[in-house]
Amino acid sequence: MYKKKYYGLKFVVPAFILYTVLYIIPTIAGMIISFTDWNITRPGVHFVGIQNYINIFQSKGGPYLASISHTFEFTIITVILKTLLGLGLALLLNKGLKSRFVFRTIFFLPYALAPLIIGISFVSVLKPDGPFNTLLTAIGLERLTHSWLTEASTALGSTMAVEIWRMAGWNMMILLAGLQMIPEEYYEAASIDGATAGQKFRKITLPFLRPSLTTVIVLNTIHGLRVFDIIYSLTGGGPGGLTEVINTQVFKEFGLGRYGMANALNVVIFIITVVIALSMQKALRGKESNE
Amino acid sequence: MNNKKIAAMTIAAAMAASLLGANAVYAAGETITIAAGAGWVKDIDKELAAKYEEESGNTIEWQVSPDDQYENVLGSKLAVGEGADIFYTRSGITMNKYQPDKYMMDLSDQEWVSHYVDWAKEGTSYDGKVLQFQTWSVDGWGILYNKDIFEEAGITEVPTNFETFKDACEKVKAIGKTPIYESGAAQWHLGVWLSGMTTQTEADTPGFYAGLNDNSQTLAGQDGLAKALDQMVELNDAGYFGDDFMANTWEDAPGKMASGDYAMCVTYTTFPAEVEAINPEMTVDKFGMFPLPLNDNTTFGVSAGGIGRCVNKDTKVADAVYDYLNFLARPENLTAYYEARLDLGPCSLNDIPGNVPAAYEDVMSRSSVSGLSAEDGILYWDNTQVGNLMQGMFVAGSTGADVLQGIDDLRQPSFG
């Protein structure tokens, strides 16, 4: 009887082979290469142990530590703001508003666009004479205008803002799905008991929403740590390396033909992502099961 | 047999037939693959290739990659044995990045080599062997200036050192125009400034490049270069690059110079033709050029000839490749090529005059000496990476000395 419940080997093996060939082998190969000095400008590939990793943590040969620092900064701020904005939008568009379906679509649309396209578009929007500054000037806020992507004080923040704009709708959708799973009766009972809106949010909405929040926070963290395309298209890691993140550095290392170092950086971000994502998931899920 | 099986077999048979059919088309001749960056392949290259296909029965297959990814793609393909039969690279020292002994065919015995002008032969040679077929042109980057704006600003003498350059900038600023259009968003363009300045160091201390290339010399400690970099910050602080120059793009440079709002720009010598194409009133004779005046430089850094075609040592169609290169080297085809490529200067082969822009003659006449710029003279120099470090001077407060140390740090891993 149980035999029928399991897929036969003929279903499993092709998927396993594909996964092994396309993912597991390249990942292991990348890890092995990270212990070599493979560089297209030199003949031969030599085993160098953990030298590439030492160079990364000493920032020798590139601004590696600064890239790691920018990656964390980008991740922490975008995770917080994307989640909060997504939650705000989800609460706003959950019910009541007649045109909520139209707004949901509008807010979700940026996620449907390719990050590279968004990046290229925002380069124009955020130019000193671009539409954003024109708008600020038109409403009397000229003193707030900046060369957003090329000034030290605004460059990294601008890339974060674009990422938040792009992903807020996606966060909203996941949290909306969570909100709609909450039975209406709880709110009705709470209202009869005289609960305020804030109390209902804290005692009903948030606890029920925790699984969805766990999902968006963990996925936002993974997206943040692995950010590449939005930064590459907006600033290319510049100006002067102020928006350099690990993956733009990986891209540059590949461009310079330093495959050993590029793979070492890849392994570093892979390990950081796995450790942080699993820890967060464990911590957040743990709280869920305690409740 | 059900309908799905019949449909699947029919599709498979059709695909097999089309593949066989495709092979049959090429059976009459060889297929020559050519790898290049997208910006390096112009309409005239495609036209000549089509003409060759018609004449020879061989087929040319282009493998074009975006410019900023091409070097990476080329290096990877060569490393795994999948390099194209012909691949484009920069001439000069850049060829060394691709292990010439391993991947590049010795072309010294080809007939067209005997027609090479000196700079072309020098720029395409490695270890005494000619490794490239080169039909670009020697050129360099200097300060292009608008003669009318200079006259309007009362600048009677073309700047010859940093002080007179600053005076000129101040006078231009005083008439309400921006002295210099600098595309700060294009990191490579910032790198061009320093790449041109190393020519001065090599002229002052011969063997400087050789020392850098055998890793016995560093850029750090070169006071003249550090001073030149710091002077760029001085220019910016004085407002000579205009507002928000870090947002300026290179793509806008021809239009900005054509607008008449900017007096100067660091460009190559054929650039005025691009300006004239945008604004026919801004004719090429309205522009002059002088060497980069930072650190009182008077040398003119030039390229090793631009982009050349290397032949893959592992090509299976060497005879067809040689035949194609001989076809391109015919005088009528070279003439057609240089007539179409008005962005190029003098021809690399001595049978054809090519184009010698007025700005080239102007800057050469104002230079004490010309020599290879860093991009073609210093191994593992990358203008984009250098420009990235230079941006730090304008946004993060780093100094010229920091930039030079950063370049050393970037180059070091490539020496092992």
HADDOCK unambig.tbl for C-alpha pairs under 7 A between the chains (distance, minus, plus):
assign (segid A and resid 39 and name CA) (segid B and resid 414 and name CA) 6.98 0.50 0.50
assign (segid A and resid 40 and name CA) (segid B and resid 75 and name CA) 6.17 0.50 0.50
assign (segid A and resid 40 and name CA) (segid B and resid 98 and name CA) 6.91 0.50 0.50
assign (segid A and resid 41 and name CA) (segid B and resid 97 and name CA) 4.73 0.50 0.50
assign (segid A and resid 41 and name CA) (segid B and resid 98 and name CA) 5.80 0.50 0.50
assign (segid A and resid 41 and name CA) (segid B and resid 99 and name CA) 6.33 0.50 0.50
assign (segid A and resid 41 and name CA) (segid B and resid 414 and name CA) 6.55 0.50 0.50
assign (segid A and resid 42 and name CA) (segid B and resid 99 and name CA) 6.88 0.50 0.50
assign (segid A and resid 60 and name CA) (segid B and resid 409 and name CA) 6.85 0.50 0.50
assign (segid A and resid 61 and name CA) (segid B and resid 409 and name CA) 4.95 0.50 0.50
assign (segid A and resid 61 and name CA) (segid B and resid 410 and name CA) 4.88 0.50 0.50
assign (segid A and resid 61 and name CA) (segid B and resid 413 and name CA) 6.52 0.50 0.50
assign (segid A and resid 62 and name CA) (segid B and resid 410 and name CA) 6.23 0.50 0.50
assign (segid A and resid 127 and name CA) (segid B and resid 247 and name CA) 6.76 0.50 0.50
assign (segid A and resid 147 and name CA) (segid B and resid 244 and name CA) 6.41 0.50 0.50
assign (segid A and resid 147 and name CA) (segid B and resid 247 and name CA) 6.97 0.50 0.50
assign (segid A and resid 150 and name CA) (segid B and resid 246 and name CA) 5.81 0.50 0.50
assign (segid A and resid 150 and name CA) (segid B and resid 247 and name CA) 6.08 0.50 0.50
assign (segid A and resid 151 and name CA) (segid B and resid 395 and name CA) 6.52 0.50 0.50
assign (segid A and resid 152 and name CA) (segid B and resid 395 and name CA) 5.37 0.50 0.50
assign (segid A and resid 152 and name CA) (segid B and resid 396 and name CA) 6.77 0.50 0.50
assign (segid A and resid 238 and name CA) (segid B and resid 388 and name CA) 6.54 0.50 0.50
assign (segid A and resid 239 and name CA) (segid B and resid 388 and name CA) 6.66 0.50 0.50
assign (segid A and resid 239 and name CA) (segid B and resid 391 and name CA) 5.60 0.50 0.50
assign (segid A and resid 239 and name CA) (segid B and resid 392 and name CA) 6.80 0.50 0.50
assign (segid A and resid 240 and name CA) (segid B and resid 388 and name CA) 4.85 0.50 0.50
assign (segid A and resid 240 and name CA) (segid B and resid 389 and name CA) 5.42 0.50 0.50
assign (segid A and resid 240 and name CA) (segid B and resid 390 and name CA) 6.67 0.50 0.50
assign (segid A and resid 240 and name CA) (segid B and resid 391 and name CA) 4.34 0.50 0.50
assign (segid A and resid 240 and name CA) (segid B and resid 392 and name CA) 4.01 0.50 0.50
assign (segid A and resid 240 and name CA) (segid B and resid 395 and name CA) 6.86 0.50 0.50
assign (segid A and resid 241 and name CA) (segid B and resid 388 and name CA) 6.54 0.50 0.50
assign (segid A and resid 254 and name CA) (segid B and resid 72 and name CA) 6.58 0.50 0.50
assign (segid A and resid 255 and name CA) (segid B and resid 69 and name CA) 7.00 0.50 0.50
assign (segid A and resid 255 and name CA) (segid B and resid 71 and name CA) 6.86 0.50 0.50
assign (segid A and resid 255 and name CA) (segid B and resid 72 and name CA) 4.76 0.50 0.50
assign (segid A and resid 256 and name CA) (segid B and resid 72 and name CA) 7.00 0.50 0.50
assign (segid A and resid 257 and name CA) (segid B and resid 72 and name CA) 6.42 0.50 0.50
assign (segid A and resid 257 and name CA) (segid B and resid 75 and name CA) 6.84 0.50 0.50
